[in-house]
Amino acid sequence: MFIGVISDTHGVFSQEIKEFLSPVDQLWHAGDFGGGIEFADSIAAFKPLMGVYGNCDGQDIRLVHPEHRFFECAGKKVLLTHIGGRPGHYDRRAAELIRQYAPDIFVCGHSHILMVKNDAFRNMLYINPGACGIQGWHIERTALRFHIDSAGIHDMELFRLPRR
């Protein structure tokens, strides 16, 4: 499968990001959709969506998208949540979920800091796609895409766009 990963859209899903993500089979959104349920639904209409709500999302989004998702993709266990922290400094709730589910891949957002890192201690790949919206302190808007199969993730690509 070809997967796109975004977070922290905060109501902005620009044409440039759509073009980067247009070939993917599925989109994972790590929360803070912003813009209400109509905006989240427009992303789901663009590509099949696995999403979670973020701390800035309203009740309308929280009724559709859960706080976290645990699912399998190409035989890999994936845990998706908004507030996750980072390897060695996980958020308390995220650390509990990681212990509970023992994912192969952990995806989060919230920090607006792009980071992809192998967490050797937990034997999982940590992914934070940064922020693809314009709200926040980040300098660049980012998104990721990659292929996933039984061997794992490969051919990961980064999209970067000035925040302007």
HELIX and SHEET records of a PDB file:
HELIX    1   1 GLN A   15  LEU A   21  1                                   7    
HELIX    2   2 GLY A   36  PHE A   46  1                                  11    
HELIX    3   3 GLN A   59  ARG A   62  1                                   4    
HELIX    4   4 ARG A   92  TYR A  101  1                                  10    
SHEET    1   A 5 LEU A  49  GLY A  51  0                                        
SHEET    2   A 5 GLN A  26  HIS A  29  1                                        
SHEET    3   A 5 PHE A   2  ILE A   6  1                                        
SHEET    4   A 5 GLU A 140  ASP A 149 -1                                        
SHEET    5   A 5 GLY A 152  PRO A 162 -1                                        
SHEET    1   B 5 HIS A  68  CYS A  73  0                                        
SHEET    2   B 5 LYS A  76  ILE A  83 -1                                        
SHEET    3   B 5 ILE A 105  GLY A 109  1                                        
SHEET    4   B 5 MET A 124  PRO A 129  1                                        
SHEET    5   B 5 LEU A 114  ASP A 119 -1                                        
SHEET    1   C 2 GLY A  85  ARG A  86  0                                        
SHEET    2   C 2 HIS A  89  TYR A  90 -1                                        
END                                                                             
